[in-house]
Amino acid sequence: MSGAEISVPQEPADGLAAVAALRRLADQLEDTAVEQAMRAGWSWPQVAEALGVTRQAVHKKHAPRLIAAGVKLRRR
């Protein structure tokens, strides 16, 4: 890894807890960013490309939550 060194906790449990916390934060950030993009009129392919995943993957992961939140979704 280039750049700054990462300080890893001495205890494996602490390191794993930090990884889990970062994953939860990343998921929350993704949820918020996807909702913001869809409310701004982005298409599923645009969101998928920005995230580096397939349209199907992003739709499967986010569509149910967005529909429940009342977000108007574009077909394409």
Secondary structure, DSSP 8 states (H G I E B T S, - for coil): --SS-----SSHHHHHHHHHHHHHHHHHHHHHHHHHHHHTT--HHHHHHHHTS-HHHHHHHHHHHHHHTT------
